[in-house]
Amino acid sequence: MTRQETVIKITKITRIVGEMKSQLDLDDEIEFEALDSSWMNIGAMVNAVSMTVLTPSP
């Protein structure tokens, strides 16, 4: 994964978590239907970023 792809994934993760936190702060519950559909892939995005960051570059 390129640096640009990594930054984009981190930005998406941050946005999704921010939306969830905002909903929790306002309503004390999360309405998943109101979130961007990419929230379902957040686990895969976190794994991809983790592998990229933790893998030493040649």
N, C-alpha and C positions, 0 to 999 in steps of 0.2 A: 504494500500500500504506500502511495506517495505521501509526502508531507502534506500536500494540499488535501488529499482525501482524508487524512487523519484529522486535520483541523476542521474540515467540514463535519465529520462524524462527531467530534468533540462538541462542536457548536450545536448540532442537532440534539445530542444527549443533554447538554446544558439547557436548551430551550424546553425540551420535554419535561425535564425535572422541575424547571421553573414554573411551567404551566401546572404541573401536579401540585407543587407547593402552594401556588396561588389559590388553586381550588380548595385545598385543605384549609388554608388560612381563612377563606371566605365562608365556606359551607361545611367544613369538617368532613367532607367526603369528596371522592374523585368521580367525576362523570366521564368515563372513558370514551363515551360516544362523542363528547365535545372535543377530545384531544385529536391532534394530528394522527393520522393512521400509522405513522412511523413509530409510534410508541410500542407497537407490538414487536418491533425488531430491536428494541433497546438492548436486550441481552446480547444479541449478535454483534451490535455495534460496539458495546463495551468490550467484548472478547477480542474483536478485531483491533481496536485501539490498544488494548493491553498487550496483545502479541506484538504489535508494531513497536510499542514503546519499550517493552522488555527484551526484545530480540536485539542483540548487539549488531551494529552495522559492520560490514566487511572493511 
